[in-house]
């Protein structure tokens, strides 16, 4: 039987406790929806990255590959392995392409089409400025943000905005040089990266910090609506950025509260796709006396689409085993979603490769 764990998180921090269990759960087969055209297929490449979760992942059109970099294995009181390797997926095989990647875990990351680089925002040390590391298809580069420039915290999510040709970053925290004395007075912030420096934006309305924190917010660009979507796993709040302003979108009957889901924009479907995560119950937002609290339950393997106005659950005949903090990206060359690894409990990560797309 799976055990649950109560989690208390200081406001502005990230979850450090995760579900523990003796073994990974076995998902029950789900009947296929009538006329379903897409489905999951497990692939069995000869080599693959080591088991991991919370890695940086994106599709790189410059190399026509899905890139997976760094991440971790295990967590908490158990031995924690941090990775510095980078792998590419060409549709049929994994290839290790670097061993000196930034050891980032759950960091904001996205492909920047303006610079042609895969960017990861991470913090090397507690007293350091954040570094925007960039993968150009051959090697990693990057430098810390000068202290003379404003800089975001590294606890949010990023996506590329074609309208402005910049990366948009949303953080549940203020900029690092604007941190208040009390965590109870935290305000969210929105930032733009032009390939050289950060600019803090000042929209009249912003998603509140309670939308999500750390690895529990998802951000993707929805090309059908021309907006960037920001989704909170446990808050179930959906916000949209139109290039200059945020607006909250209404929707009901969507995914249950969770943390650590994986979300991408599926260009073949023309919709955002969300998979899995770890069940959450009893969520309470942060207050003046403590951070947000919730109780973790079993991991999930359900699949949902967002069409710009509403959620719909899909029921493929076969699904990957339940997991959270998995690596997922849309492969523009093959027209499929690629899912790699993830955590199945506090003591085990996996290294399997799945694709979701048109049935053959």
Secondary structure, DSSP 8 states (H G I E B T S, - for coil): ----EEEE--TT---------SS----------TT--EEEEEE--S----S-BS-EEEEETTTTEEEEE--EES-TTS--EE---EEEE-SS-EEEEES-----SS--EEEETTTTEEEEEE-SSTTS--EEEEE-SS-EE--B--TTS----SSSEEEEETTTTEEEEEESS--GGG--SSGGG---EEEEE-SS-EEEE--SS---GGG--GGGEEEEEETTTTEEEEEETTT--EEEE-SS-EEEE---S---SEES-EEEEETTTTEEEEEEEEEEEEEE---SSS--EEEEEEEEEEEEEE-SS-EEEE--SS----BBS-EEEEETTTTEEEEEEEEEETTEEEEEEEEEEE--
